[in-house]
Amino acid sequence: MPNELNLPVRAIGAVHTKAGKEEIRDRKEDTVSDIEIFEEFEDALEGVEGFSHLFIVGYFNQLRQDQQGVLKVKPRRLLRYGLTEDELPRLGVFSLDSPSRPNPIGLSLLQLLSREGRMLRVRGLDYFDGTPVIDIKPYQSSYRADEYTMPEWYRTLHERAGSV
């Protein structure tokens, strides 16, 4: 399979939020944002009301050049919990939720508060103002994992940080 595929992906909407970048980075669960769906995609929203949660797929258009295409990073979010950078291992980005990755695509699970026409009001979205939205999928009970495991490094770091 070739490395370069012609992927016809385009934005279907954009995020609007008054939350600053630090508030977004801190992942405040109560952050309320609006997602504007572009007019040509409004019909695709029919039936979304009634779902309590949505997955939002976004394109990280505000990454610095040094964050793009990176394969390994330190889980720096844990610095907020008192760990030092020296304590953090370098890990593959596929084992982290870092925005730095080969393709700057994010996935966020959030609460749908309301829909007014082409506008979705949501809680818990961790995307910056202006982030392009490239897809929306409703949360369904079949997506739930009642039993799961996490690697030892993850449990150890989060226990030390007090964030488990």
PEBEL-V501982 format. One line per field, one symbol per residue. ss: DSSP state (h for helix, s for strand, l for the rest). psi: psi as a letter, one per 30 degrees, with the letter a starting at -180 (. if undefined). burial: + if it has 9 or more other ideal C-beta (glycine too) atoms within 8 Angstrom, else -. A space follows every 10 residues. Layout:
# PEBEL-V501982
ss = ???
psi = ???
burial = ???
This chain:
# PEBEL-V501982
ss = llllllllll llssssllll hhhhhlllll lsssssslhh hhhhhlllll llsssssssl llllhhhlll lssslhhhhh hlllhhhlls sshhhlllll llllssssss ssssssllss ssslllllll lsssssssll hhhlllllll lhhhhhhhhh hlll
psi = klejkjjikl kfalkkkfkl eeeeefhjfg kklkjkkkef gefffkffkf kfkkkkklji fgkleffkgk fklkifffff gflleffklk lkffglgkfj lekiklkkkl kjelkjcgkk klkgkhklkf kkkflkkkkl fffkjfkllk leeeeeeeee fgg.
burial = ---------- +++++++-+- --++------ ++++++++-- ++--+--+-- +-++++++++ --+---++-+ --+-++-++- --+----+-- +-+--+-+-+ +--+++-+-+ -+--+--+++ ++++++++-+ ++++-+-++- ---------- ---++-++-- +---
